[in-house]
Amino acid sequence: MPPQCTRLQGKVAIITAATAGIGLGIAHRLGNEGARLAICSRRQNNVDEAVRELRQAGIEVVGCTANVGNKADLKKLVDLAVNSFGKVDILVSNAAVNPAAGLILDMPDSAIDKILDVNVKSAILLSREVRPHLQKGSNIVFISSYTAYHPEAPIAMYAISKTALVALTKALAEELGPDGIRVNCVAPGTVPTKFASALVETPQMEAANIARTFLGRLGTPEDMAAAVAYLASDDASYVTGETIVVAGGMHSRL
């Protein structure tokens, strides 16, 4: 059942990588709370399917293809939101990649570049692109990871990029705070989406991840979306520069 809540009525939200997994969960939650959405993904058929699904749920949404590592595509996404809805109130920077696993010093240059370009640089460039449209009461939410607090092989390079988002949250919150713009972050635990499938590819691996939580289960996209919706709403009007770890206690056991 959609939440019976309209905290985001009249708001416009941009959500990157919003056609599957955590991103699609965030789109459903923000849309169900009243936000109008501009979403993106790299493939047109994925955008079309997500837009159709969201509209069938009664959510007002537009979408486009975008490679967040491409500055022109970031501008295209922001322009789509502004041209469609006249403004932007919320930015959820969710896109991420992990093209290689292994030890940091053995990582190919190309993998390091892609991780930093997509996971960190694009978040900065997208924030810069959307900044002229943000007003007092607007906010940015970055999607990090509980691994940001304990980078370890074989995904340490990915985790370090997520640590950077925690620092970016603090830095931008200070920069934008005087203008009444809030910046926060959500750090998900293990959520068995397609993106994280390698972490639960066997029953033994899934059980091991569950055993590291206090609550005895893995996370869901809906769990992450609820935290994002809170941070994007006026209920969090005095919360900025913070990272909420949504990991069922998993972070505490690392």
C-alpha positions, -999 to +999 in steps of 0.1 A: +000+000+000+014+035-009+020+056+022-010+078+031+012+109+033+014+140+011+045+157+026+060+163-009+028+177-025+038+204-050+075+195-050+096+185-081+123+159-077+151+147-100+162+112-093+191+096-112+193+058-120+156+056-111+144+027-133+153-002-110+162-012-075+167+015-049+162+043-074+129+031-086+118+025-050+127+061-042+107+073-073+076+054-061+079+068-026+085+104-035+058+102-062+033+086-038+039+115-014+030+140-040+062+149-058+064+153-096+094+134-109+121+137-136+140+104-138+168+090-159+186+058-168+212+049-195+188+029-216+156+042-233+136+010-228+143+011-191+132+047-189+100+039-209+091+010-186+097+029-154+078+059-166+049+036-176+050+019-142+050+051-122+022+067-143+001+036-137+006+042-100-008+078-105+025+095-103+033+125-126+067+117-142+089+124-171+121+106-181+151+107-204+182+087-211+213+101-194+248+090-187+256+108-155+293+108-165+284+131-194+280+168-185+256+174-215+234+146-203+232+161-168+221+194-183+195+176-204+181+160-173+178+192-153+164+210-183+138+183-187+126+188-151+125+226-154+109+227-188+083+201-177+075+214-142+089+249-139+113+242-110+134+217-090+130+213-052+147+179-046+177+163-061+184+126-054+218+116-067+216+078-068+236+067-098+267+045-091+289+019-107+313-008-096+329-021-127+357-041-111+364-059-078+397-066-062+426-049-043+428-012-047+464-012-059+456-039-084+427-020-099+430-010-135+432+028-142+400+026-163+380+011-134+393+037-109+384+065-133+349+052-140+342+047-103+353+082-094+337+098-124+303+083-119+301+079-082+317+112-071+324+136-099+289+133-114+273+140-080+292+172-078+285+183-114+248+175-111+246+195-079+263+224-097+239+221-127+208+221-105+220+248-081+206+278-100+171+263-097+172+255-060+155+279-036+152+282+002+136+249+014+151+228-015+174+199-007+199+174-021+201+138-010+231+116-020+229+078-019+261+064-003+266+030+013+273+016+047+306+004+033+317+041+033+325+036+070+346+005+065+360+000+030+371-035+025+381-058-003+369-068-028+349-036-032+371-011-013+375+012-043+337+015-047+334+020-009+360+048-009+339+066-036+309+063-012+330+077+017+336+107-005+298+113-007+297+115+031+323+142+030+306+159+001+274+160+021+291+178+049+309+203+026+279+212+005+256+215+035+280+242+048+281+260+015+244+259+008+231+263+043+231+301+043+207+300+013+183+276+032+192+246+011+197+213+029+221+185+019+219+150+034+229+115+026+215+079+029+239+050+034+221+017+025+231-016+039+229-047+017+198-045-005+195-076-028+189-057-061+204-065-094+233-040-087+242-059-054+235-094-067+271-104-063+268-100-025+240-125-023+247-148-052+247-180-031+224-189-001+255-190+021+265-154+011+230-142+017+229-159+051+262-144+061+250-109+052+218-114+071+238-126+101+257-093+102+224-073+109+206-068+142+172-072+126+178-106+109+169-095+073+184-076+044+172-042+034+146-034+007+143-005-017+113+007+003+135+009+034+159+033+017+131+052+000+115+059+034+147+075+046+150+096+015+114+108+017+120+119+053+151+139+044+134+155+014+104+166+035+098+194+059+099+169+087+137+171+083+137+209+080+165+212+107+185+183+094+215+190+071+250+177+066+239+143+080+242+107+067+216+082+078+228+046+078+199+024+069+214-010+073+195-029+100+224-026+124+249-040+098+271-009+100+274-014+138+288-049+134+316-040+109 
